[in-house]
Amino acid sequence: AWLVADGKGGLFISTTPNQDNPLMTNLVEKTGTPLLGLDVWEHAYYLKYQNLRADYITAFYQVINWEKVAERLAKVSA
């Protein structure tokens, strides 16, 4: 799952399979600049969270550096 800047001052959420990302013009429905990514494939969380994906996502939100995400947004919006 991705938080993406659309280049026009807007944001959108995107999901991609495999190793794809919102920069891949021929593979994604809508392109943009990724600001934040969350890997929700089982390999990302299973060792610590087992089948508790929601707990993994909750923990992820506790460590996001929103200032850095805002810096990235400002950079692509300039």
C-alpha positions as CSV (number, residue, x, y, z in Angstrom):
1,A,0.0,0.0,0.0
2,W,1.3,3.4,-0.9
3,L,0.6,7.0,0.0
4,V,1.3,8.8,-3.3
5,A,1.6,12.4,-4.4
6,D,-0.1,12.9,-7.8
7,G,2.1,15.9,-8.9
8,K,-0.9,18.3,-8.8
9,G,-1.0,18.9,-5.1
10,G,-3.2,15.9,-4.3
11,L,-2.6,12.6,-2.6
12,F,-4.0,9.2,-3.2
13,I,-3.7,5.7,-1.9
14,S,-2.5,3.0,-4.2
15,T,-2.0,-0.7,-4.0
16,T,0.4,-2.7,-6.1
17,P,1.3,-6.4,-6.4
18,N,4.7,-8.0,-6.1
19,Q,7.6,-5.5,-6.2
20,D,5.6,-2.9,-8.3
21,N,5.3,0.7,-7.2
22,P,3.5,3.9,-8.3
23,L,6.5,5.0,-10.4
24,M,6.0,2.1,-12.9
25,T,4.1,3.8,-15.7
26,N,3.2,0.6,-17.6
27,L,2.1,-1.5,-14.7
28,V,0.0,0.7,-12.4
29,E,-3.4,2.3,-13.0
30,K,-2.4,5.7,-11.6
31,T,1.2,6.9,-11.3
32,G,2.7,9.3,-8.9
33,T,5.6,9.8,-6.4
34,P,5.5,7.4,-3.5
35,L,5.7,9.2,-0.1
36,L,5.2,6.3,2.2
37,G,4.9,2.5,1.7
38,L,3.5,-0.2,3.8
39,D,4.3,-3.8,2.9
40,V,1.3,-6.0,3.9
41,W,2.5,-9.2,2.4
42,E,2.8,-11.9,5.0
43,H,6.6,-12.1,4.7
44,A,6.8,-8.5,6.1
45,Y,5.2,-9.3,9.5
46,Y,4.7,-13.0,10.0
47,L,7.8,-13.7,12.2
48,K,6.8,-11.1,14.8
49,Y,3.0,-10.8,14.3
50,Q,2.0,-14.3,13.0
51,N,-1.5,-13.9,11.5
52,L,-2.2,-10.6,13.2
53,R,-1.9,-8.2,10.2
54,A,-4.0,-5.6,12.0
55,D,-1.6,-5.5,14.9
56,Y,1.3,-5.1,12.5
57,I,-0.4,-2.2,10.8
58,T,-1.2,-0.5,14.1
59,A,2.5,-0.8,15.1
60,F,3.6,0.6,11.8
61,Y,1.5,3.7,12.3
62,Q,3.3,4.2,15.7
63,V,6.7,4.5,14.0
64,I,5.9,6.6,10.9
65,N,8.0,9.8,10.7
66,W,5.3,12.1,9.4
67,E,7.8,15.0,9.3
68,K,9.8,13.1,6.7
69,V,6.7,12.3,4.7
70,A,5.7,16.0,4.8
71,E,9.3,16.8,3.6
72,R,8.9,14.4,0.7
73,L,5.5,15.9,-0.2
74,A,6.9,19.5,-0.1
75,K,9.7,18.4,-2.3
76,V,7.5,16.9,-5.0
77,S,5.0,19.8,-4.8
78,A,7.6,22.5,-5.3
